[in-house]
Amino acid sequence: MISTDVCVVGGGPAGLVLALLLRRQGVRTVVLEKHETFLRDFRGDTVHPSTLRLMDELGLGDRIQSLPHRKVFQFDVHYPTGVFRPADFARLRISHPYVMFVPQWDFLELLASVGDLPIYRKHEVTSVRRAAGRVVGVAGTSADGPFEVDAALTVACDGRHSTVRRELGLRSKEFGVPIDVLWFRLPRHPDDPEGLFGQVGDRRLVIGIDRGDTWQLGYVVPKGTDAAIRAHGLGAFRESITETVDWLADRTPLLTSWDEVSTLTVRMDRLYRWHVPGALLIGDAAHAMSPVGGVGINLAIQDAVASARVIGAAFARGRAPTERELARVQRRRTFPAAGTQLVQRALQRAVLQPAVEGRPLRPPLPLRVLDRVPALRAVPARLIGVGLRPEHAPPSR
């Protein structure tokens, strides 16, 4: 039995940021992480300007800048008719006018190394513990056998496939998503383009993320077509990549197995209720996001900051947060989550779906407007990089 004030389920960015902020406020907090290490092939490695500002507020700005990273100041989309730039972060008058791509395991190890965080690794939560009509902790399995956690508050940060969410039986609003993404890596050469790009071809869209010596590539496909693409064979897939991004032709032969290609089944939803007595859900556990804009991590971290402020204030008064106080977190964070999902859905319909379904390859009107009025590129840059309601770190105690 582990006894604590707050049990954070999930050692991802939101979980570790929340635990760090709560510990700084003197709240006893433990983190349960089902994996032994953070060294896994994460897809979401974006650290946005608002998160970088938060790291500055926590005194971690210099340390995150010392991690291996690439800074991206703009995003270009290549159509057969020309190159369009929908977002230009350099136009933002903020302390960090760029998106930083950092291997997520390095970012998580940095967060785990500060604040004396008690992280229980290889502890997989399998059920929620209840008593007298409220959640009183969780139970699960570890390398040493079964475990239980007794907590005044449980916070689920365990992602879109959240065990806590499933165990609580919470209902969500589902949004249709027309795409999935096949992810893979290829070497990057010194004379390649830099930063972030999107290449639109005939019924194809390839997204490229500059990772220094490699490209992290996303091949966007119509929803549910992954099996059919794989059935056509790896050779056809390599040829399709080359036809879309011709300067990758000398590297596609290095893709030798489907095991090197992972499928992201894109889903988007939002819980009607993010809390029950004794438990709160944030990040993807409360609102699964599309990969459009790479904003999921940023939103989850902002959720964690808002949650830490409410939770820390309650424990400073000598008690766990009430349901009304937990509801304040949902009220504050619903606007940025819902607003961002609305924009993502619009972009999926206007840009991504036409590109992969073979509709006319003329860029949509918003891209053409941004091309004519470059100053407007700061608007999508701010939406992606800063968000609709950025949060500031609560004071430590």
N, C-alpha and C positions, 0 to 999 in steps of 0.2 A: 504493500500500500504506500502510495506517494501522496503526501498531504501538502496542499498549497492554496494560495488565494485564487490564482488564475492558472488554468491549464490551457495552453495554446496547442492546438492540434495542427501539425504541419509546419515543417521547418523551411518554408519557402521565403521569398522576400517579405510578404506581409506578416507572416508569423514571427520572423526574427526581428523585424522593425518594431512590431507591437511589443514583443517581449523586452527588447532593449529599452523602449520608452517607459514601459511599466516599471522595470527594475530601477531606472533612473528616478522614478517617483516613489521608490520605496515599497512597491507592491511585490509580494512573493509570487514569482512566476516560474513555471517550468514549460519547456517545449518538448513535444513528442514528435519524433521524426522516424518514419518507418524504414528509411534507408540507412546504411552504415556510413556513407559519405555523401557529399554533394556532387561528386564527380560523375555526372551523367550528361548525356547529350541533350541539353536543354535547347529549346527553340527560341524562348523569349530571353534575349540577352540585352535588351534595350534599357538604358538608364536615361531618363528624361530630365530636362532642365529643372523641373520642380523637385525631382528626387535628388538631384545634385545640390540644389539649394538646401534641402533638408539635411543632407550629409554635412554641408557647411555648418548648419545650425547645431549639429551634434558634435562638431569638432573633428569630423572624419573626412573633410574635403581633400586634404593633402594625401591621405591614405588611399582614397579611391582613385585619385589621379595617378598614383604610382602603380596601379594594377595594369596589366596588359589591356590595351583598349584601342579603339579607332573612334575618331570624332567625325560626325557627319553633319554638314552645315546646310545641305539641300538635298532634294529628292527629285530625280528626273525620270520622266516616263517617255519612252521612245516608241513613237508610232511610225508606220510607213510614210506618213506625210510630214514628219518632223519630230523634234524633241520639245517636250513641254515640262515645265517645272511647277508643280502644284504647291510646293512648300519651300520656303527659304528661311531657315532658322536664324541666319546671320542678320536678318532684319529686325529681330527682337531685341529690345533694349532691356536685357536681363543679364544676370551675372554669368550664365552659362548658355550662350546662344547656339546650342548644338545638341544633338542626341549622341550619347556615348554608347558604343557597343562594347560590353565587358563580358567575358565568359561568366555565366551566372554562378558557376561553382566558386570562382574567385571572389565575386561579390558576396556570396553567402558566407564563405569562410571569413571574410573581413568582418561581417556583422556578428558572426558567432564568436569571434576572438575578442570582442570588446564587451564590457558590461558584466563580465562574470556570469554569463548566461548558463543556467543548468539545462543542457540539451540531452535528452534521453534518445540516443540513436538506436536503430533497429527495434523500435517500439511501435508496433502497428496497432492502431485503434480498431477494434472490431465491433464495439457496442457502446451505447450511452447508458450511464447509471442514473436511475431516477429514485426519488424518495419524496413523499408528501407533495406530489404534483409538480416537482421541479427537477431539473437536471442537477445532479450533485457530483458529476465527474464522468469518467470514461473507464473502459476496461479493454484489454487487448492482450497481445502476445509479444514476447520479446525473445531474444536469444537465450535468456535464462528461464523462460517459462512465462506463465500468465502474470499479468500485473493489473492493478487497479489504481486509479487516481481519484482522490477525494478533493474536490475543488469547489470554492464558492461560486466561481464563474468558469465556464468552458467557452473558449472562442475557437470556432472552426475556421482554419485557414488552409484547409486540405484540398483546395482546388475544385475543378468542375465535376470531378467524380467523388465528391466529398462523402466519406462514410458517415460523418455526423449528420449531414443533411439527409442522407437516406434513412438513417435510424430514427430521425425525428419526424420523417414523413411529411416534410414541408412541400407545399405545392408551388409551382413556378409558372410564369408566362413564357411560352416558347415562341421564338421568332424564326421564321423560315430563313435558311441560309442557302444560297444557290451554288456554293463552291466548297471544295475541299482542297488541300494543298499537299503535294508530294515534296518532301524535304530531302536534300542531299548536299554533299560537299564536293568541290573540285578545286584543284590548285589555282592560286592567283599568281599571275606573272607581274613583274615590276612595271611593265608598260601598259597594264590593263587600266581601265577607268577606275577612279577612286570613289569611295562612298557607297551610295545606295542608288539602285536603278530598277526600273521596270521596263521590260521589253514586250511589246504587243506584237503578235504575229497572227497568222491565219488560224483562228480557233485556239490560240495559245496565249498564255501570259506567263512570263518568267520574271520573278523578283530576285535580285541579287543583293546580298549584304556583304560588304567588304570586311573581312576578318583578318586583314593583314596578309598572311601567306596563303589563305584559302578564301574561296567564295562559299558562303552559305546560300544555297539556291532554293527557291520555292517555285515549283511548277504548279500553277493554279489550274484546276480541272473542274468541270461541272460536278455538282454533288452526286455522289454514288457511282462514279465512273472509274474508280481506282482499280477494281477487279478487271474490268474490260481492258484498261491500259496495260496492266501487267500481263494479261492473256495474250496480247499482241507481241510480247517479247521485249527483252531489254534492248535489242538492237534497234527496234522501231522507236523506242523511247529515246535512245541516244540520238538517233537521226532527227527526231522532232526537236530536241534541244538545240542541235546544230542549226536546223533551219530557222529557229527563232533567234538565237544569239550566235551568229556565225563565227565570232572570234573565240568561241569556246570549242571549236571543232577539233583542235589538237589535243583537247583534254577529255572529251567525252569517252574515248576508249578506256580511260582509267576507271570508269564506272563499270565494274565487272560482275556485280551481283545485286539482285533486288534487296538483299539484306542491307545494302548501303542506302536504301531509299525508304524513308519512314513516312507514314501517312498521318496527317493531321485531319481528323474528321471534325470539321468546323461546326460548332453549335453556338447558339446565342440564346440566353434565357435570363430571367430575373425573378427571384423569389418574391411572392406577394408579402411575405413576412420574414424578416431576417433574424428574428429572436423568439425565444420562448423563456419562461422563467428559468434562470440559471444558465442560459446559453445564448451566444451571439454568433452569427455567421457573417464573414466579410470576404472581399476579393471574389475570385471565381466561384467560391462556395456559395456566394449570394447572387452573383451575376456573371455568368460565363460570357466572355467577350469574343468577338471576331478578331482574327489577327490583323485586320486592317488598321494601319497606323502604329501597330505594336504597342498599344496603350494599356493592355491588360495589367502588366506589372505596375505601371505608374498608378493606375486606379486603385489596385489592391493596396499599395503602400500608403496612398492617401487615405483609404479606408482605415488602415491601421493607425495612422496619426490621429484621425478624428476619434477613433475608438479609445485610444490611450488617454486622450484628454478627458473623456467622460468617465472611463473606468477608474483612472487615477484620482479624479475628484471624489468619486464615491468612496473609495478605500481611504482617502484622507479623512473622511468623516467616520471611519471605523466600521464600514459595512460594505457588502457587495452592491453593485448597481441594481436598482429596481427595474422592473419591466418598462416603466415610463422613461427611465434614463436610457435604457438600451434602445428604446424606440427613437430617441433623439438621434442616435447614430444613423439609423435607417433614414429618418427624415432628412438629415443633412446630406447623406451620401447618395440618396436616390436621384436627385437632380443631376449630378455629374454622370452617374452610371446610365440613367435613362437617356440623357441628352447625347452622350457619346454613342450609345447603341443606335440612336436615331440617325446620327451622322453616318455610322458604319453601314447601316442598312441602305441608306441613300447611295453611298459610294459603291456598295456591292451591286445595286441595281443599275447605276449609271455607268460604271467603269468596268468592274470585274466581270459581271455576267455577260454583257455584250462581247467582251474580248474573247471569252472562252466558248461562246455559243455561235461564233461566226457571223455576227451581225456586221453591218458596215463599220470599217475600221477608222472612221473619222472620229477624232477626239470629241468627247461630250462638251457641251456648251460651257460648263464651269471651267474646264481646262483651257478652253480658247479665251475666255475672259481673263483668266490669270496670266495668260501669255501676252495679252494686250496691255494689261495694267499690272506690271510687276510688283507694285507696292502692296497689292492685295494679297500677295503670297505670305505676308506676315500673319494673315487671319488663320489659315489652316495650320501654319507653323505654331501659332499660340495654342490652338485647340489641341494639337497633338502633344506639344512639348510642355505646356503649362497646365492645360485642362480647364474645366469649367469652374471648379472650386478648389484651388490649391490649398493645402493645409500647412500650418506651421507647427514645429515641435512644441509640445507643452513644456513648461519649466520643470527642471529637475528639483527634487526635494532632498 
